[in-house]
């Protein structure tokens, strides 16, 4: 789990984002094989973007992602790429998702870990599965 500063040639950073987003009309489609595949796709895309997934919880009707990001990417660019690539692949693989006009809504929530500690966010995400 990356809590170390990222040292680059011209910058030093520690950017942890908590993202939450939902499927279109908040439908409970993120279950079973769809949820498993969505997790794999999100983790793969994050890695491709030089980001580290600190915590990821996929609920039937929303996704929580706690991510350590490179300063190269703005939060909106991260969401655009993660949601876009996952939606494209999931709709291609699961016919039931093709009936929806789009998989994800355009909106999302993002917060930095500045107001609360990283441990608090991880604990909150872990508790999501138990409720």
C-alpha positions as CSV (number, residue, x, y, z in Angstrom):
1,X,0.0,0.0,0.0
2,X,1.6,3.2,-1.1
3,X,1.8,5.9,1.5
4,X,5.2,7.0,0.4
5,X,5.7,10.2,-1.5
6,X,6.2,9.8,-5.2
7,X,9.5,11.4,-6.3
8,X,9.8,12.5,-9.9
9,X,12.4,14.6,-11.6
10,X,10.4,17.8,-11.0
11,X,7.9,16.9,-8.3
12,X,7.1,15.2,-5.1
13,X,3.5,14.1,-4.4
14,X,1.1,12.0,-2.4
15,X,-2.3,12.1,-4.0
16,X,-4.9,9.7,-2.6
17,X,-8.4,10.0,-4.0
18,X,-11.7,8.5,-2.8
19,X,-14.0,8.0,-5.8
20,X,-17.7,6.9,-5.8
21,X,-19.8,6.4,-8.9
22,X,-23.0,4.6,-9.8
23,X,-24.5,2.7,-12.8
24,X,-27.1,4.5,-14.8
25,X,-30.4,4.9,-12.9
26,X,-28.5,3.3,-9.9
27,X,-29.5,-0.1,-11.1
28,X,-28.1,-3.1,-9.1
29,X,-26.2,-4.6,-11.9
30,X,-22.8,-5.0,-10.2
31,X,-23.3,-8.5,-8.9
32,X,-21.7,-11.9,-9.5
33,X,-19.5,-12.2,-12.6
34,X,-20.1,-8.6,-13.5
35,X,-18.7,-7.4,-10.2
36,X,-15.7,-9.7,-10.4
37,X,-14.9,-8.6,-14.0
38,X,-15.4,-4.9,-13.1
39,X,-12.9,-5.2,-10.2
40,X,-10.3,-6.7,-12.6
41,X,-10.9,-4.0,-15.2
42,X,-10.7,-1.2,-12.7
43,X,-7.5,-2.6,-11.2
44,X,-5.9,-3.1,-14.6
45,X,-6.8,0.4,-15.8
46,X,-5.5,2.0,-12.6
47,X,-2.2,0.1,-13.1
48,X,-2.0,1.3,-16.7
49,X,-2.4,4.9,-15.4
50,X,0.5,4.5,-12.9
51,X,-2.0,4.5,-10.0
52,X,-2.3,2.1,-7.1
53,X,-5.6,0.8,-5.8
54,X,-5.5,1.2,-2.0
55,X,-9.1,-0.1,-1.5
56,X,-11.9,-1.1,-3.9
57,X,-15.4,-2.1,-3.0
58,X,-18.0,-2.9,-5.6
59,X,-21.5,-2.8,-4.3
60,X,-24.6,-3.9,-6.4
61,X,-25.4,-0.2,-7.2
62,X,-22.2,1.7,-6.7
63,X,-18.4,1.6,-6.6
64,X,-16.0,2.9,-4.0
65,X,-12.4,3.3,-5.2
66,X,-9.6,4.6,-3.0
67,X,-6.6,5.3,-5.3
68,X,-3.1,6.6,-5.0
69,X,-2.6,8.6,-8.2
70,X,0.3,10.0,-10.2
71,X,0.3,13.9,-10.4
72,X,0.2,13.4,-14.1
73,X,-3.5,12.7,-14.0
74,X,-6.3,15.0,-12.9
75,X,-9.2,13.3,-11.0
76,X,-11.6,13.9,-13.9
77,X,-9.1,12.3,-16.3
78,X,-8.8,9.2,-14.0
79,X,-12.6,8.8,-13.9
80,X,-13.0,9.3,-17.6
81,X,-10.5,6.5,-18.3
82,X,-11.5,4.1,-15.6
83,X,-15.3,4.4,-16.2
84,X,-14.8,4.5,-20.0
85,X,-12.6,1.4,-20.3
86,X,-14.7,-0.6,-17.8
87,X,-18.0,0.3,-19.4
88,X,-16.7,-0.6,-22.9
89,X,-15.4,-4.0,-21.8
90,X,-18.3,-4.9,-19.5
91,X,-21.0,-4.0,-22.1
92,X,-19.1,-6.0,-24.7
93,X,-18.9,-9.1,-22.4
94,X,-22.3,-9.0,-20.7
95,X,-25.3,-8.8,-23.0
96,X,-27.7,-7.7,-20.2
97,X,-25.7,-4.5,-19.8
98,X,-26.1,-3.6,-23.5
99,X,-29.8,-2.9,-22.9
100,X,-28.9,0.1,-20.7
101,X,-28.3,3.4,-22.6
102,X,-24.9,3.6,-20.9
103,X,-23.4,1.7,-18.0
104,X,-22.3,4.6,-15.8
105,X,-23.8,8.0,-15.1
106,X,-21.6,10.9,-16.0
107,X,-21.3,12.0,-12.4
108,X,-19.0,10.9,-9.6
109,X,-17.9,11.9,-6.2
110,X,-14.2,12.5,-5.4
111,X,-12.5,13.5,-2.2
112,X,-8.8,13.7,-1.3
113,X,-7.6,12.1,1.9
114,X,-6.7,15.5,3.3
115,X,-9.7,15.9,5.6
116,X,-9.7,12.4,7.0
117,X,-6.9,9.9,7.4
118,X,-6.3,7.2,4.9
119,X,-7.0,4.6,7.6
120,X,-10.4,6.1,8.2
121,X,-11.4,5.8,4.5
122,X,-10.1,2.2,4.3
123,X,-12.1,1.2,7.4
124,X,-15.2,2.9,6.0
125,X,-14.8,1.0,2.7
126,X,-14.2,-2.3,4.4
127,X,-17.4,-1.7,6.5
128,X,-19.4,-1.2,3.3
129,X,-19.6,-5.0,2.6
130,X,-20.9,-5.8,6.1
131,X,-23.9,-3.4,6.0
